[in-house]
Amino acid sequence: MAQLSSIYRARSICDFSNSMSRNVCFGAFLCEYCHMHQDSRGTRHTSSFVVSSLVSLCAIAAITSPSVIAAASERAAVLTAHERAAVLTAEGVIESPVYHDGISVVRATIRSPRDLRVLLALTKDTLSHRLDYGTADFLFDGAGLRALIASGVPHEILVADLGPLMRADFAAREAKRKAKQEGDPAQGGVAGVDFFADFRTLDEINAQLDSFAAAHPDMVTTFTVGTSLEGRAIRGVRITKAPAGSPGVLFNSLQHAREWAGPMTTMYIADRLINGYGSDARVTSLLNTAWIDVIPVVNPDGYVYTWSTNRLWRKNRRDNGGGTWGVDLNRNWAFQWGGGGASTDPSSETYRGVAAFSEPESAAMGAYFAAQPLLAGHIDFHSYSQLILSPWGYTVVQPPNAGGFLALGNEMKSAILRTTGASYVAGPIGSTLYIASGSAVDHAFGLHGVPSWTIEVRDQGSYGFVMPASEIMANVTENYAAALELADCTVDGAVIRLADGPPTTLNLSAPQPLVAEVRAIRGTLTTNGVHMRARLGSSGSFTDTVATDGGNSLFSAAFPTAPCGARIEWYLEAATSVGVGRLPHASGEVFVTMVTQSSDSLVDTMETDQGWTVGAAGDTATAGQWTRVDPVATSAQPENDSIDVGALCFITGQGAIGGGAGAADVDGGATTLTSPMLDASGAESLISYRRWYSNNLGGAPNADSMPISISNDNGATWTLLEDVTENAGAWVEKSFRVADFVTPGPSMRLRFVARDLGTGSLVEAGVDYVRVSISGCANNPADLNKDGVVDGADISLLLNNWGGSGVGDIDGNGIVDAADLSALLNAWG
């Protein structure tokens, strides 16, 4: 991999220009270098990255003579950019839409350093953020494509010619524009049925901001951050019901003009916060204690240009001279301006500008940060790649409070996964994506101390910047969930993380304490500031327990003693020097854990073969079949089993010591692992297992999944338990109540199918520590009718015998009274 990195790093910026009598074309192609670094343990890593995803072929087509162009340009030279555009338009010099005619989208398979050299020499641009063994997407013109075919590098043509697609896109948008002008309500807009049914123009976005304020004047105010190069307002809204002096959070988007998914995301955040106040407890609690600013379009000139002329334009509209246009606003911020990952070439997609804050758009945002001393958190939304990126971007050195950044990044990642099942990757910009100096995130944290993230929203390359409207809602919904996590944690100052989620049951036979990762994201944790507050039942006061600091930011607290069948309601608090964090976040909300009693009837640690079967009809994997071994670690595969007894587990292929991530992964299809027959006859039987799954590497990350199924008829039929897409980078234990899926019985089997179906996917999986247990409260004295649950039928029996003896005398004192009623209510459910 180091050899691949060296090739990629050596490639310099390339640009071209092609002058014609009536048309001047300017293109900029930048491949970001590959960074070789060492982590704190001295392990060498290699990462390859690409800044741009689609080439900007900036065509200016003159429909008048060169003498008219020259005269108009001379007169425009002394004017502002906005005035200059007006002069050129008045003289008949207009820009034609850029259709990218003759450019093909190609997916190539990188098998060797030689393949990578060929691809980088021939391509017009690289679409994939990462270059690794496996597949990656590129743009080729006709000559480049012919040379690629002759080279022998495996490839498939995804789009033969972007021109017709771009023309259709422009035509469809033009038709919608005209329909809106003619008052067609089906075209949406502010007056339409659903603002989020389609992408919106700058005018529509600004009108919606005004609509927010008009409909909710007691909660929403509009503001203007500054003015763009061409004279357009950079606008936002503040949403709050909090008193003066409260902390706040900023969500902004569209520093890069072609990233249309961004403003739809930030506008949805604003919409949900505004409409959720008073009905959503979490939103209400947040807005009562903080203000939220939303600035949906930081680069209005570029955004308008993507609608009128070049859908794939990235930068602002600065005339750099010499026929080049635009500055990358997210390389123009002051903190660490001029470092790596930012170009000095005006034709580059990452051109940093002549000086820090040389552009009015970035300068206005910089002034905003300087004027907001109470700003507590920030997300700068971009597209695409499904990444949650924290400082630093200018270096791979870890920032102060790196643990806090990772914890909150992982919380946002988990919130997205819970919402839509989408898999995002969290980590610092420099080591996760690419080196990028002069960015908003680094500036916010480095200069102002504001915890800040970039979220690269959907997807991972299938449609890239040109997201279909059908994907808007899934995208905005999952990122709204992440935004709420950021807002709650940064406002309160603490991240409280339950890596496996809140426990739904507590085993009376072997009760385990609750363990939470707790970190300050602002300020510092106070001594003895982490508390569990719990109660039995659904009423009464909460008992306070100070959590024990176990080191490494892990805190533990024991659940209160309770009988089998009892309901425990609880929440966590973490006090910091700037506030008090809470989980669940909304005031008044609690987690519920039921006390049960369970015992294992079967435990399979995989140290001996209990009759597992590798392979099934339909399996086509050519490598990486399941095998029971002591695993050898790769970046995708564990080093050890799940740490039960011994060292063995099932994994997909055993790699060689020091081997690469793809050396023994699943290739060519599916490989199936089936358990021996398991007896789960008890009505409350549970089946649990520990699994490992990795699919976030390779040329097509997160393209596959691992279905895990259960059968109660010895494998004749199967029912899905879960379809795993989570890339936890760790063993994850899962437990399922058998009766929730199939009828319990003595002929149960489990089936694990690891599969490589996506071209270029890198799939590794593992299975260990399978158990069958019985859970329940067979002798729960509050279950008066013995139906396995304490409910209204039991309370009816108790009340019918009130004051008597026998049925309902739960505490055995000879009389059915208030003490028995209290015991029953504590065991409710």
MARKOLTI-860274 format. One record per residue (C-alpha): residue in three letters; x, y, z. Coordinates in steps of 0.05 Angstrom, whole numbers, plus 32768, in hexadecimal, padded with zeros to 4 digits. Layout:
N
ALAXYZ...
This chain:
829
MET800080008000ALA803A802F800DGLN804D80287FC4LEU8007803B7FAESER800C80777FDCSER804E808E7FC0ILE8031808D7F79TYR7FF580B47F8EARG801D80E77FB6ALA804B80F47F7BARG801281097F4ESER801081557F49ILE7FD981847F38CYS7FC781847EEFASP7F9E81B57EC8PHE7F8E81C27E81SER7F7181F87E56ASN7F5681F57E11SER7F4982367DEDMET7F1A823C7DB2SER7F0182787D8BARG7EBF827A7DB0ASN7ECA824D7DECVAL7EFE824B7E23CYS7F01820D7E4EPHE7F25820A7E91GLY7F2B81CB7EBAALA7F4D81BC7EFBPHE7F5E81787F15LEU7F7C816D7F59CYS7F8E812C7F79GLU7F9C81347FC3TYR7FDB81117FDACYS7FDF80D38003HIS7FF880DD8049MET802780AC806BHIS802980B380B6GLN8034808F80F8ASP800180898130SER8012808C817AARG802780438179GLY8057804D813FTHR802B8026810EARG8030803D80C7HIS7FF1804E80A1THR7FE38064805BSER7FA6808B8043SER7F9680A27FFDPHE7F6680DA7FEFVAL7F4881037FB8VAL7F2E81497FC3SER7EFF81507F88SER7ECA811F7F72LEU7EB6813A7F2EVAL7EDE81667F00SER7ECA81AE7EF5LEU7ECE81BC7EABCYS7EC082067EADALA7EA9821B7E68ILE7E9C82637E57ALA7E7A82667E13ALA7E7782A97DF2ILE7E3F82B57DC1THR7E5D82F67DA9SER7E9E830A7D88PRO7EE1830A7DABSER7EE483567DA4VAL7EA3835E7DCBILE7EBD832F7E01ALA7EFE83567E06ALA7EDA83997E0BALA7EA983817E3ESER7EE083617E67GLU7F0983A17E67ARG7ECF83C97E80ALA7EBF83947EB4ALA7F0683927ECFVAL7EFD83CE7EFCLEU7EBB83B67F19THR7EA783867F4FALA7E9A833E7F3DHIS7E4F83497F42GLU7E5283877F16ARG7E8283647EE6ALA7E51832B7EDCALA7E1B835E7ECCVAL7E4783807E98LEU7E58833F7E76THR7E0F832A7E74ALA7DF9836D7E58GLU7E2C83677E20GLY7E1283227E0EVAL7E4C82FB7E2BILE7E2882C37E50GLU7E3D82807E6CSER7E2082417E4EPRO7E1182057E7AVAL7E4B81D47E82TYR7E35818E7E6EHIS7E7681677E74ASP7E6D814A7E2EGLY7E99810F7E1DILE7EAD81027E65SER7EA380BA7E7EVAL7E9C80A07EC5VAL7EC580617ECCARG7ECD80307F06ALA7F12800F7F03THR7F307FD77F2CILE7F747FE67F4BARG7F9B7FA67F50SER7FE27FC27F55PRO800B80017F58ARG80127FFD7F0DASP7FC680017F06LEU7FC4803F7F32ARG7FFC80607F09VAL7FD580547EC9LEU7F94806F7EE5LEU7FB280AE7F01ALA7FD780BC7EC1LEU7F9880B67E96THR7F5F80CF7EC0LYS7F4281157EBEASP7F2C810F7F06THR7F2480DD7F3FLEU7EDF80D67F5DSER7EF080A87F97HIS7F0A80C87FD7ARG7F38808D7FE4LEU7F6580667FB6ASP7F7480207FCDTYR7F767FDA7FB1GLY7F317FCD7F94THR7F037FFA7F6CALA7F0380457F65ASP7EDE80757F37PHE7EFD80A57F05LEU7EEC80D57ECDPHE7F0A80CB7E88ASP7F0580F17E47GLY7F0480CB7E05ALA7F4F80C77DFCGLY7F5A80B27E44LEU7F25807C7E40ARG7F44805E7E01ALA7F87805C7E23LEU7F69803B7E60ILE7F4A80057E35ALA7F8D7FF87E15SER7FB07FF67E59GLY7F8D7FB87E71VAL7F777FD57EB4PRO7F347FB57EC5HIS7EFA7FE67EC3GLU7EB27FF17EB4ILE7E92802F7E96LEU7E5C80487EC5VAL7E4880857E9BALA7E5F80877E53ASP7E5380D27E4BLEU7E4181037E82GLY7E2881347E4EPRO7DE181187E43LEU7DD7810F7E8EMET7DED81567E9DARG7DC181717E65ALA7D85814B7E80ASP7D9381657EC5PHE7D9681AD7EAEALA7D5881A47E84ALA7D3081867EBDARG7D4481BF7EECGLU7D3481F37EB7ALA7CEF81D47EAELYS7CE281D67EF8ARG7CFA821E7EFBLYS7CCA82337EC5ALA7C91820C7EE5LYS7C9E82307F27GLN7C9D82737F04GLU7C5A82617EE7GLY7C3F824F7F2CASP7C3C82037F27PRO7C3381ED7F71ALA7C4C81A77F61GLN7C9281C37F5BGLY7C9581D07FA6GLY7CBE820A7FBFVAL7CA982307FFCALA7C5F822B7FEAGLY7C6581E27FD5VAL7C5181A47FFBASP7C97818D800EPHE7CD481B8800DPHE7D00817A8012ALA7CE381567FD7ASP7D1881757FAAPHE7D5781A07FABARG7D4A81EA7FB3THR7D6882287F93LEU7D8882607FBBASP7D48828A7FB5GLU7D1D82517FCEILE7D4C82458009ASN7D4C828E801CALA7D0082928016GLN7CFA82568044LEU7D2782788078ASP7CF782B38076SER7CBC8284807CPHE7CDA826580BAALA7CE082A980DBALA7C9B82C080C6ALA7C79828280E1HIS7CA082818123PRO7CB482C98134ASP7CBC82B7817EMET7CF08282816EVAL7D118291812BTHR7D3782CE8112THR7D5B82D680D0PHE7DA082F580CBTHR7DD483048095VAL7E1C82EE80A0GLY7E3983158066THR7E388320801CSER7E5682F47FE5LEU7E87830A7FAFGLU7E4D83167F7FGLY7E22833A7FB2ARG7DF583037FCCALA7DE283008015ILE7DFC82C6803FARG7DBF82B9806BGLY7DAC829080A7VAL7D79828780DEARG7D808284812AILE7D508254814DTHR7D4882598198LYS7D1C826081D5ALA7D5782658204PRO7D6882A1822FALA7D9F82D2821DGLY7DE482B9822DSER7DD582718219PRO7E07824881F0GLY7DFA823A81A6VAL7E09820C816CLEU7E15821A8122PHE7E0281EE80E7ASN7E1A820880A3SER7E2181EA805ELEU7E3481F68015GLN7E7982128019HIS7E8181E87FDAALA7E4D81FB7FA6ARG7E3F81B67F88GLU7E2E81957FCATRP7DE3819E7FC6ALA7DD4816B7FFCGLY7DF1819B8030PRO7DBD81D38030MET7D8481A1802ETHR7DA38183806ETHR7DAA81C48094MET7D6681DC807ETYR7D48819B8098ILE7D6B81A580DAALA7D4C81EA80DFASP7D0781D080CBARG7D08819780FELEU7D2081C28137ILE7CEC81F78129ASN7CB281C78121GLY7CC981998159TYR7CC881CE818FGLY7C9081BF81C0SER7C82817981A6ASP7CC7815881A6ALA7CE3815581EDARG7D2B815381D7VAL7D24818E81A6THR7CFD81B681DASER7D3281AA820FLEU7D6A81BE81DELEU7D4981FF81C6ASN7D388213820ETHR7D828212821FALA7DA6822581DFTRP7DA2824A819CILE7DAC82288159ASP7DC5824E811CVAL7DBC823180D7ILE7DE1824F809APRO7DCE8223805FVAL7DF482438026VAL7E3A825F8034ASN7E4C82637FEAPRO7E0F82827FC9ASP7E3382987F88GLY7E4E82527F7CTYR7E0A82347F8DVAL7DE6825F7F5BTYR7E1B824E7F27THR7E0E82037F31TRP7DC5820F7F21SER7DD1823B7EE4THR7E1182227EC4ASN7E3C81EB7EE3ARG7E1B81B97F12LEU7E5F81A07F29TRP7E7F81E37F3BARG7EA281E27F7FLYS7EC182257F90ASN7EA8826C7F97ARG7EA682997F59ARG7EE782C17F63ASP7F0782D77F21ASN7F4F82C37F2EGLY7F6782DF7EECGLY7F8982B87EB5GLY7F4882947EA5THR7F4182717EE9TRP7F0782797F19GLY7EF7826A7F60VAL7F1582617FA5ASP7F0782247FD0LEU7EE68245800CASN7EF6820A8039ARG7F418216802DASN7F3C8261803ATRP7F3182648085ALA7F67828480AFPHE7F7D824D80DFGLN7FB8822880BFTRP7FA98248807CGLY7FDB82368046GLY7FEE81F1805DGLY7FE681AD803DGLY7FAA81978016ALA7F9E81DE7FFBSER7FB781F37FB7THR7FDA82327FA0ASP7FC282267F59PRO7F8582527F48SER7F6B821C7F19SER7F6B81E77F50GLU7F2A81D17F71THR7F4C81DC7FB5TYR7F6A82217FA5ARG7F7482437FE8GLY7F71828B7FD0VAL7FA582C27FD5ALA7F9F82C98020ALA7F7782B0805BPHE7F3082CA8058SER7F3D82E98014GLU7EF582D78001PRO7EBA82FD801CGLU7E9382BD8029SER7EC7829C8056ALA7ED982DF8075ALA7E9082E98088MET7E8E82A580A9GLY7ECF82B380CDALA7EB182F380E8TYR7E7482CC80FFPHE7E9F829D8129ALA7EC582D78147ALA7E8382F8815CGLN7E6682BA817EPRO7E8B82AE81C0LEU7E52828081D8LEU7E568251819CALA7E5C820B81B9GLY7E5C81DD817CHIS7E5D81DD8130ILE7E5181B080F3ASP7E6681C480ADPHE7E3E8197807EHIS7E5D817E803DSER7E548145800CTYR7E64810E8000SER7E8280CF8020GLN7E5C80C28061LEU7E9280DC8090ILE7E90810080D3LEU7ED0812880D5SER7EF0814D810FPRO7F3081778116TRP7F6681778100GLY7F64817E80B5TYR7FA781A080ACTHR7FCE816780CFVAL7FC7811F80E5VAL7FDD8133812BGLN7FA48127815DPRO7F8181668178PRO7F77817681C1ASN7F3E814C81DEALA7F44811A81A5GLY7F1D80E881D0GLY7EE3811881D7PHE7EE18125818DLEU7EE180DA817DALA7EAB80CB81B2LEU7E7C81008196GLY7E8C80EC814FASN7E7A80A58160GLU7E3980BC8181MET7E2680E08141LYS7E3880A2811ASER7E0D80778147ALA7DD380A88142ILE7DD580A380F6LEU7DD9805780F8ARG7D9C80548127THR7D75808280FATHR7D7E806580B4GLY7DB2802E80BBALA7DE480568092SER7E2D804B80A4TYR7E59808880ADVAL7EA3808A80C2ALA7EBA80B980F9GLY7F0080D58102PRO7F2E811180F8ILE7F2F813180B3GLY7F7A812980A8SER7F7F80DF80B6THR7F3980CA80A0LEU7F3180F0805FTYR7F6A811D804AILE7F9781568060ALA7F7181988057SER7F8B81D98074GLY7F648219807BSER7F2281F6808AALA7EE6820E80B2VAL7EEB81D580E4ASP7F3481E280F5HIS7F26822D80FAALA7EEA82248128PHE7F1081F78159GLY7F5782118150LEU7F48825B8156HIS7F07825D817EGLY7F07821B81A4VAL7EC482078187PRO7EBC81BB8180SER7EB081B48135TRP7EA2817E8102THR7E9A817680B7ILE7E66814380A4GLU7E6C8128805EVAL7E2581108050ARG7E0D80DA801FASP7E2280B47FF9GLN7E63808E7FEBGLY7E6880977FA0SER7E2B80797F7FTYR7E1180BE7F6FGLY7E4280EB7F92PHE7E3281347F8DVAL7DF581297F60MET7DC8810B7F96PRO7D8380F87F7CALA7D49811B7F9DSER7D3080D87FB5GLU7D6B80D47FE5ILE7D6081188006MET7D338101803FALA7D5E80C68055ASN7D9C80F28053VAL7D7F812D807ATHR7D5D810080ADGLU7D9C80DB80C1ASN7DC5811B80C4TYR7D91813E80EEALA7D9B81068121ALA7DE681148120ALA7DDA815F8127LEU7DAF81548166GLU7DE8812B8185LEU7E1A81628176ALA7DEC81988192ASP7DD9817581D2CYS7E20816081E3THR7E4481A181D3VAL7E0F81CD81F5ASP7E1381A38235GLY7E5E8198822FALA7E5E814C8238VAL7E5C810E820DILE7E3C80D2822FARG7E4480958204LEU7E27804F820EALA7E4D802981D9ASP7E1B7FEF81D7GLY7DDE801A81E6PRO7DB680198227PRO7DAA7FD38242THR7D627FBD823CTHR7D697F84826ELEU7D917F7782AEASN7DA17F2F82BFLEU7D907F248308SER7DBE7EE8830BALA7DFB7F1182F6PRO7DEB7F5B82F7GLN7E1D7F8682D2PRO7E2B7FCF82E1LEU7E1D800382ADVAL7E5D801C828BALA7E5D805D8264GLU7E9380858240VAL7E8E80CC8259ARG7EB88105823EALA7EB68151823FILE7EB0816F81FAARG7EB181B58217GLY7ECE81C9825ATHR7EE28192828BLEU7EBD815B82B1THR7EB2816B82FATHR7ECB813C8330ASN7E9681078341GLY7E6B8128830CVAL7E5180E982E9HIS7E1180CF8307MET7DDD809882FBARG7D9880AA8313ALA7D69806E8317ARG7D2780588335LEU7CFC80198338GLY7CBC801F8311SER7CA0805B82EDSER7C95808B8326GLY7CB880A68363SER7CFA80C8836DPHE7D3C80B3834ETHR7D7680988377ASP7DB880B98368THR7DF7808F835FVAL7E3B80AF8352ALA7E5D8087831ATHR7EA2806A8326ASP7EDA808482FAGLY7EFC804782DEGLY7F2F806D82B4ASN7F3280788269SER7EF280A2826FLEU7EC980658282PHE7E98806C82BCSER7E6F803682DDALA7E328034830AALA7E097FFA8326PHE7DBF7FF48319PRO7D947FF58358THR7D827FB18377ALA7D3F7F9A835CPRO7D167F5A8357CYS7D107F338317GLY7CDC7F5482EBALA7CE97F998307ARG7CEB7FD682DAILE7D26800582E5GLU7D23804B82C8TRP7D64807182C5TYR7D8D80A882A5LEU7DD580C182A8GLU7DF0810782B5ALA7E37812282ACALA7E48816682CATHR7E7C819182A7SER7E9781D682B3VAL7E6781F1827EGLY7E2881C8828AVAL7E098185829AGLY7E0381508265ARG7DCA811E8267LEU7DB980DB8246PRO7D8380D5822DHIS7D8B811D8218ALA7D4481378222SER7D31814C8268GLY7CFF811A8285GLU7D1180E18256VAL7D2D80A08275PHE7D49805D8260VAL7D24801E8276THR7D477FDE828BMET7D207FA0829FVAL7D3B7F7082D4THR7D3B7F2882BBGLN7D5A7EE782CFSER7D817EBE829BSER7DAD7E818299ASP7DD67E658260SER7DC07E228244LEU7DF77E22820FVAL7E397E478207ASP7E657E3C81C9THR7EA87E5F81CFMET7EC07E42818CGLU7EFC7E2181AETHR7EE27DDE8196ASP7EB77DD18158GLN7E707DC58170GLY7E587DB4812ATRP7E5A7DF58103THR7E527DF180B7VAL7E7A7E1B8086GLY7E5A7E238042ALA7E137E1F8026ALA7DF17E187FE3GLY7DFA7E587FBCASP7E3C7E6C7FDCTHR7E6B7E897FA7ALA7EA37EA87FCFTHR7EE77E997FB1ALA7F0E7EB07FEEGLY7F027EC28036GLN7ED67E868048TRP7EC57E7D8092THR7EFB7E5A80BBARG7F047E4C8106VAL7F487E68811AASP7F6E7E958149PRO7F697ED3811CVAL7FA37EFB8101ALA7F947F458102THR7F8D7F7380C6SER7F6E7FB880C2ALA7F2C7F9480B4GLN7F327F5580DEPRO7F3B7F4A812AGLU7F7B7F34814BASN7F577F0C8181ASP7F167EE8818CSER7EE17F0C81B6ILE7F097EFE81F6ASP7EDE7EC78215VAL7F057E878221GLY7F3E7E7281F4ALA7F517E9281B2LEU7F277E75817ACYS7EED7E918153PHE7ED07E8E810DILE7EE97EC480DDTHR7EE77ECD8092GLY7F2B7EB8807AGLN7F6C7EB680A1GLY7F9D7EEA808AALA7FE97EE7808EILE80107F0C80C3GLY801C7F5280A8GLY7FEC7F47806FGLY7FC07F7D8051ALA7F777F898061GLY7F617F668021ALA7F907F2B8025ALA7F5C7EF9803FASP7F197F1E803BVAL7EDA7F02801CASP7EDE7F057FD0GLY7EAF7EF17F98GLY7E6E7EE67FBCALA7E527EC87FFDTHR7E6D7E988032THR7E3C7E7A8064LEU7E477E6380ACTHR7E0F7E3A80CCSER7E0C7E268116PRO7DFE7DE18131MET7DB77DD58148LEU7DA77DFC8187ASP7D727DEE81BBALA7D4B7E2D81CASER7D0A7E0E81E2GLY7CFC7E3E821BALA7CC67E72820FGLU7CF77EA98224SER7D357E8C8202LEU7D6B7EBD81ECILE7DA07EB181B7SER7DDE7EDC81B8TYR7E1F7EE08191ARG7E5B7F0D8188ARG7E697F248141TRP7E9F7F4B811CTYR7E907F6E80DASER7EBB7F9B80AEASN7EA67FB8806BASN7EBF8000806DLEU7EFF7FF68045GLY7F0F7FE87FFDGLY7EF8800B7FBEALA7EAE80047FCDPRO7EA7800A8019ASN7E657FFA803CALA7E497FD97FFDASP7E387F97801FSER7E187F7B805EMET7E167F3B8087PRO7DD17F1C8090ILE7DCA7EF380D0SER7D8E7EC580D3ILE7D6C7E938102SER7D477E5280F3ASN7D1A7E2A8121ASP7D127DEF80F2ASN7D5A7DD780EBGLY7D697E0680B1ALA7D2C7DF98084THR7D167E42808ATRP7D3A7E8080A1THR7D267EC280C3LEU7D537EFE80C2LEU7D6D7F158106GLU7D977F4F80EDASP7DBA7F6780ADVAL7DFD7F8180C6THR7E1A7FBF80A6GLU7E3C7FDC80E5ASN7E877FE480E1ALA7E957FE4812BGLY7EDE7FD18127ALA7ED17FA48163TRP7EAC7F66817AVAL7E637F778185GLU7E357F4A81AFLYS7DED7F44819ASER7DB47F2181BEPHE7D6E7F1081A4ARG7D2F7EF581C4VAL7D207EB88198ALA7CD57EC0819EASP7CD97F05817EPHE7CEE7EE3813DVAL7CDA7E9A813CTHR7CB67E69816APRO7CE87E4E819DGLY7CFA7E058195PRO7D317DD08198SER7D477DD5814EMET7D657E1B814AARG7D9F7E2F811DLEU7DC37E70810FARG7DDE7E8480CAPHE7E137EB980BBVAL7E1D7ECD8072ALA7E5A7EF98063ARG7E577F11801BASP7E7F7F397FE9LEU7E4B7F527FB8GLY7E637F997FADTHR7E9B7FA27F7BGLY7EDA7FB47FA2SER7EBC7FA67FE6LEU7EEA7F8E801EVAL7EC27F61804CGLU7EDA7F3F808DALA7EAE7F1F80C2GLY7EB37EF68101VAL7E867ECE8130ASP7E947EB98178TYR7E757EA881BBVAL7E307E8E81A9ARG7E007E8381E3VAL7DB97E6B81F0SER7D9A7E828231ILE7D577E858253SER7D3E7EC8826CGLY7D017ED98296CYS7CE47EDB82DBALA7CC37E9782E3ASN7CB77EA2832DASN7CA87EED832CPRO7C777EF58366ALA7C587F328345ASP7C437F098308LEU7C037EF4832AASN7BE47ED082EELYS7C277EB082DAASP7C247EC78292GLY7C6C7EDE8292VAL7C5D7F298295VAL7C477F5882CCASP7C0E7F8182AFGLY7BC67F9982B9ALA7BAB7F5282C3ASP7BD87F4A8300ILE7BC47F8D831FSER7B7B7F7A8315LEU7B867F39833CLEU7BA97F608374LEU7B737F95837AASN7B3C7F608379ASN7B5C7F4183B7TRP7B6E7F8383DAGLY7B707F7A8426GLY7B6E7F2F8421SER7BA47EFA841FGLY7BBE7ECB83EAVAL7BBD7EE583A2GLY7BDF7F2983A1ASP7C057F2183E3ILE7C487F2B83BFASP7C727F3A83FDGLY7C537F008424ASN7C3D7F288461GLY7BF77F0A8461ILE7BD17F448444VAL7BCA7F6483FFASP7BDA7FAD840AALA7C007FEA83F0ALA7C437FC883F8ASP7C2D7F9183C8LEU7C127FC48396SER7C557FE88398ALA7C7B7FA7838BLEU7C4E7F978351LEU7C577FDC8331ASN7CA37FD68339ALA7CA07F958312TRP7C727FB082DDGLY7C7F7F988296
